[in-house]
Amino acid sequence: ALSISFDLISQHCGRFWTLASIPRNEPGVYDMLCRGDSIGVFQVESRAQIGVLPRLRPRCFYDLAVEIGLIRPGPVQGGAVHPYIRRRTGAEPVTYPHPLLEPVLERTLGIPLFQEQLMQMATTVGNCTVADADLLRRAMGSKRGVERINSLRTKLFEGMAANGIDDDTAQGIYARIESFANFGFAESHALSFAGLVYTSAWIKLHYPAVFLAALLRSQPMGFYSSATLVADARRHGVVTRRPDVARSSVGADLELLDACCEELGSEELETGIDECLHDHDESEIGAFDPNRDDGDHRRDTHFAVRLGLSDVSGINIETATRIVEERERESFASLDDLARRVDLSGEEVEALALAGAFDDLVGSRRGALWQIGQINGVGPGQLDVQVVTQPPLLPEPTQMELLGDDLRATGISTADHPVRQVRDALNRRGVVRVDRLDGVESGRRVEVAGVVTHRQRPGTAGGVTFLNLEDETGLLNVIVTPGAWRHYRRVARTSRALVVRGILERGDEGVMSLQADRLEALDLSVPTKSRDFR
């Protein structure tokens, strides 16, 4: 996706970026991450990561590596997450299990987060050899991790006793080492990933249209569906347009928002502030100020995202390529002209019509579907056959019907969000929009509604299920206790959209969630999909 982003920026915006040349230490990038605005950003877009980012408040590159290493089974089960954040925010003093471990754990505030630290702990206080430490490394994340680590138990405890460590402290140190049998990250790996986190966040901030197009071209990947990526980009001002046989590329691409921009050069088209183009020192990043507004960072303001022909369900890359190549040879005069020249099947033509790809060519989706019925059965060699039947006066589809067609054809609504179509009814009921929860006091019982994007039940959560609800204004994490899940199991497990009542919880850093006590199905009359229990 990053490689595609660089290509799109070069092609449309005239800038040539690489992983090595992206400006370093930009405060705006870290501010965006501190707000938890990371949908689509490599590695830090999950529910857990978005919840931790505003608490950790990364302000330098190494903080990104810590964020990567923190939300892993080893640190989570070893009880490292909350102590690290408390120490990071100054709510808890930095201490060390033993003075010998201060050089090993100083960079992570006395909390072991990385494989290398566990290996150093084993050699520093456990008197293990380098070979023993390498065995420990190989045990982390293996199916027999606990068994392999336990093979060193006696040696570790003997070494800690020889270093004057009392039994309680030794037990605590060993418990942290053992927790990494369930997978902990290597620091070297986390630092490499941090580079990709920063780069993808930088592109999302400065080229959100480019970033969306690149992610759509790279599907399936990441935590979110294409529909959620498009909805998030819309909230950031990005216009997304339906597929069109006269304009679309094979995959998602950029096009100018207005015809008047066609006369402008790349330098005139580029927006944003010049400060974004230069490296900064880490000292320039400073503390996070949620109220700071340092200008509009976006540099691709004059561009929209046009969905590709291969984004249409039933149209593969080969078919989309044939359409584009034939169009470049000569524009299509009509729907039947296209169908014959490209040799499309009836199913492929119907799929494109349902997606609105013929709207400009024919005039309407229903008109296109009517014409399909007329040209079916006309072979490629019968080019002289013309459609002469007068179509009936077809009623215009409603906005909800168009939305349903979009979602069935591409899984993406370019113009609207399904929940907005029922917002009036939800307002009459008193259901609160996600973007208005900031004005609701913590501890209050409220109702929210949205499409279910995810259902998750991590092994470390004690049977708690997490749902992500998305309305037209944002995403909300919903916590469903085992008791509530049993009571509303059928609705919670099968409904595509929900109205959820619960207690709003807000942490000191503004991270919000809803503790559900009632769930009911919300009928949107359009198809949506969630990613469940992955």
Salt bridges, closest charged atoms under 4 A:
GLU26 OE2 - HIS206 NE2 2.95
GLU26 OE2 - HIS297 ND1 3.20
ASP31 OD1 - ARG59 NH2 2.94
ASP31 OD2 - ARG292 NH2 2.85
ASP37 OD1 - LYS204 NZ 3.97
ASP37 OD2 - HIS236 NE2 2.77
ASP63 OD1 - ARG88 NH1 2.82
GLU92 OE1 - ARG86 NE 2.86
GLU92 OE2 - ARG87 NE 2.89
ASP132 OD2 - LYS155 NZ 2.54
ASP134 OD1 - ARG137 NE 2.87
ASP134 OD2 - ARG138 NE 3.19
GLU147 OE2 - ARG144 NH2 2.69
GLU187 OE2 - ARG107 NE 2.91
ASP232 OD2 - LYS204 NZ 2.70
ASP232 OD1 - ARG235 NH2 3.97
ASP232 OD1 - HIS236 ND1 3.75
ASP244 OD2 - ARG242 NH1 3.40
ASP244 OD2 - ARG247 NH1 2.93
ASP253 OD1 - HIS12 NE2 2.89
ASP253 OD2 - ARG217 NH2 3.64
GLU255 OE2 - ARG241 NH1 2.71
GLU255 OE2 - ARG306 NH2 2.84
GLU270 OE1 - ARG15 NH2 2.97
GLU270 OE2 - ARG299 NE 3.22
GLU275 OE1 - HIS280 NE2 3.67
ASP279 OD2 - ARG24 NH1 3.90
ASP294 OD1 - HIS297 NE2 3.01
ASP300 OD1 - ARG298 NE 2.58
GLU326 OE2 - ARG329 NH2 2.30
GLU326 OE2 - ARG341 NE 2.98
ASP336 OD2 - ARG340 NH1 3.01
ASP337 OD2 - ARG341 NH1 2.95
ASP359 OD2 - ARG242 NE 3.73
ASP359 OD2 - ARG365 NE 3.48
ASP360 OD1 - ARG242 NH2 3.23
ASP360 OD2 - ARG247 NH1 2.64
GLU401 OE1 - ARG366 NH2 3.09
ASP405 OD1 - ARG408 NH2 3.36
ASP406 OD1 - ARG365 NH2 2.93
ASP416 OD1 - ARG420 NE 2.61
ASP435 OD2 - ARG433 NH2 2.81
GLU447 OE2 - ARG429 NH2 2.99
GLU447 OE2 - ARG518 NH2 2.45
GLU470 OE1 - HIS417 NE2 2.98
ASP471 OD2 - ARG423 NH2 3.43
GLU472 OE2 - ARG423 NE 2.90
ASP517 OD2 - ARG445 NE 2.87
ASP517 OD1 - ARG501 NE 2.80
GLU520 OE2 - ARG429 NH2 2.59
ASP532 OD2 - ARG455 NH1 3.20
